[in-house]
């Protein structure tokens, strides 16, 4: 029997990847709604519209499914956050306007339903999976801070930001955003109105630029 044509192998591989992504998406939907303990693999299979055996063909057990789901969503949240920070590559003449744009988007990403569910699940399972919070943070806030520090360092070299430790400056800016969000959301249990989010983001930018803008 002849081997499958390259195009057929690519289609098969693509189909397997798509099915795995559908399973992970379905898993996050069910985990977010019911929590880890109350969720069954059968419910995830039903949500993904696949057989239970298909779920197990992609991921060995419920724990691996949960961990991979969390990692996948964390990477997606990070991608959106990095896209916001990437706007600092070209700040133009109005430094404040660009920082406000970045802050508004970071706050939006941080407070959307997906990110809130990710944090809630990580916190809820800290006893069962004590390494999970560190893994989620490593895939989100840690890498975001690294990317922001790189942008700040470049802005400092170009004279737009005062000479400073870029890592420390990045941590401070993110803290100005996330600190008030944690407080106002009551640790994620309250949805923050849009007008409050705007206050948080603009206050963070104002405080940051008062400390770091070269012309302040």
Beta strands, then each sheet from edge to edge (+ up, - down):
end
